[in-house]
Structures are given as C-alpha cells and as structure tokens.
Amino acid sequence: MIEMQLLKRQLSTVAAGLVLTSLTMTAVAQRPEPAQKLPLPLDEVRMFTQALDRIRMSYVEPVDDEVLLENAIRGMLAGLDPHSAYLAASEYDSLQETTTGEFGGLGIEVGQENGYIRVISPIDGTPADRAGIQAGDLIIRIDGQPLQEILPEEAAGMMRGEPGTDVTITVVREGQQAPFDITITREVIAVASVRNRTLEPGYGYIRIAQFRANTGNEVVDAIKELREENQQLKGLVLDLRNNPGGVLPASVAVVDAFISEGTIVTTKGRLSETDMEFEATRSTPAGDTPLVVLINEGSASASEIVAGALQDHGRAIIMGNRSFGKGSVQTVLPLSEDRAIKLTTSLYYTPSGRSIQAFGIEPDIAVEEAVITKLDRNSAAYSEADLQGHLESTTETSGVRPQVSAQQILVNDYPLNEALNLLKGINAFGPRRAPLEYTQTAELNN
C-alpha cells in the first residue's frame, strides 16, 4: 500500500512534468493561451498512470521507468502521423548528420506504409542506389529482424553503422512474386547535392539528389557553368526524380534561381510562427531559358515545393509521374541537450494555394519509366548520298558532337530523352528565317 502511494506520488510528479514541458514548449512559441485553455484530461491521465503501474508491477521482466516513459513519448508521436517522432541521442545525431550530408550507412530515405518500411528513394551514388534499391520497395526485414510496426527512424538506425560492414535487407517489390534479400556494404555517405552536364550543344542538365543547406548556391553555380560551356543555352532539364526532399530554405533558393517575382511557397499551421510566406527576388541566373522538370513517385517534400511553384508560375513544364505527396513541414523541438521531438507543425501550399499533402504534384505531361529497344536499320536502305553523281552539300557544319549521344539518352533514360525532345520542340518554334525559304520553295513549285 505504501509502495502504491509512493507510485501515485511519482506519477503525479510525472504528470506535472508533462504539464511543465507543455508550458515550456508553448512559451518558446510565444503562444501560452492554448496551454491555459486546454488542461490535461484527468480521466486519461489517470488511465495512463494505471497502465504504467500495471506494466511496472506485472511485466515479465523489470523495466526502468526512463525506458517506459521514453516509449510512451515515442508512441504518442508515432500515433500522430508518419513523420512526427521522438529523437533520442543517437537519432538526434543521425538527423543532424543527414542534414549536413555525411553519415555512415546505405543511403536510403524511408517512410512507413501499412506497418512496413517503404523506400521513398535511394540517394544517388550511394550503396543502396548501386545495389538496385528502388523507390516504392517495401523493406520487411533487416538482418532477419521483422520490421512490422517499427518506426522509420528505428529502421534507419538499424541500416546505419560502421563503414565496411554488411547489412542484409529483405525487399518486397511490385512485379516480383516473392520477397528477396539484398546484401549491401555500408559506406560513409557524403552526398553530392547537385551535379550537371551538357546533354547536347545548347541543352543543359541539372540533377538535385537531395536538398541541403547549400543546394541553392550549387544550382546557381551549375547554371553559370552550363552557360560558360554553351554559347547559347537553349534549354534546361531539372531532374528531381527520386529526390526525397530536405530543408525548406534550399527549395526556396532553387525556385528563386528560375523566377524573378511572386510567391514561392507558403506554410500554415496552428501557431502564428509557423505561418510563413517566401517570395522570389529579382536575381534570376536562369533568365527565361526554357525549363523542363522531371519528377516521379520518389520526388517528395522539397522536390514538390520546387515542382509546384514552377508549375504554378508557368515557368516550367513538369514531366514524369505524380509525385509522392508529402506536403507537411516538420520542426525539430529540443527537449534537452541530446533529445528532441520532430513534430509536424504546418502544411505547405503552392503559389496558387494548392496543398499537395497525400496527393502530390500532377505532371503536365505524363511519361512512364520505360526501356527502349532501337530497331536495327535495314542494311539495304540508302539516301541521296548513295546515288551516283549526287551533288555535294554546301552547308558548313560545326563538327560539334553531343557530349551524351541521343542514342545513349534514348536507351538509358527515356523520360530524359522526352524532356530533351520537348526542349528542342520549344526552340523549333522560335524565331526562324521562314520567308526566304518559303519564297525559294514557291518558285520551284511554279
């Protein structure tokens, strides 16, 4: 009986601590009114203390109170949405490593679906990417341990570890009859956020693998580099496929590189501090260069902010598949020096007011991933140049060859080939010397 009274006293202290934590968090947000108007429901608090009492007294093995309370916090956040989570010391460090761009692991961005871990996307150039992990894969086991009802942060922690060590993941993939294992060696994941190249003279390609603190500056540098490589930049492809997102300011900076005015994105939540609106600046390195943005089901969060803003402003043609649909913003709220909670605090909206939460960005032109097989040309086919006595051409050619042949793009990346063809079509309807050509043709026909 005395022990029970002591327990009740401890639980009252815990409940008071929860109230104090709530007030402290509210004070940081400078909105004390909700905490005052919404006291803790006493019946539910009593039920919580009873459950804690039963577990402490009856569980098959003794469990530390700290473990029970941390698990309670984990469950409380996990019940809100797939992106809110409790971050213990190691998980807090992992989150900070991810945002800075260097950590030991496989290079997979994961979420939760039907109690299992779903791959949002593998990060470019990482062990997971090279091993063939695909967006949409379900990971059901890690090193033989079932993952049903486990949190994404816990699964990510299991996949991280010392570089050079192996981890075996069991994958369920659409189109495959049975689950299969993939063994991957961990590496130090130092992700290059942006890379670029010239596809053909006048046509540039920029790939963003993930949005990090410096991504906006890297995109500006990539545009400048492509302008230096090409006498005239006729078109750009911005590739956001399998980009799981990242930090919000980076997506704003990327959009700002392509538009000179107007709203980029707004966020709205319960607290006034979460209501924000981001506007474009006049500095626009890309100018009015025609732009195609590639997205797919692995494009999430910050990627969708970029695609939605450029689509609403009519600045780019969005091509590919409908995006993932993560339209929420998470804020990391520290609880102590080494613990925090990651809490969904607002939703973001495109310039036209669209919320893409659970829906995604619908492309302007739908293009499915496909493998193209080129038909062999008939060896008997011939052209004007094969005719005996043909006239030689007087047209001078520059001799410049594409850095990546059209055939390579066609076979290896069908959506990119379609984007390139679209940019060529846009330029084909630009200024032309049509009148002279029309006159010569008319005279020949007469």
Secondary structure by P-SEA (a helix, b strand, c coil): caaaaaaaaaaaaaaaaaaaaaaaaaaaaccaaaaaaccccaaaaaaaaaaaaaaaccccbbbbaaaaaaaaaaaaaaaccccbbbbcaaaaaaaaaaaaccccccbbbbbbcccccccccccccccccccccccccccccccccccccccaaaaaaaacccccbbbbbbbbbccccbbbbbbbbbccccccccccccccccbbbbbbcccccaaaaaaaaaaaaaaaacccccbbbbbccccccccaaaaaaaaaacccccccbbbbccccccbbbbbbcccccccccbbbbbbcccccaaaaaaaaaaaaaccbbbbccccccccbbbbbbbccccbbbbccccccccccccccccccccccccccbbbbbbccccccccccccccbbbbbccccccccccccaaaaaaccaaaaaaaaaaaaaaaacccccaaaaaaaaaaac
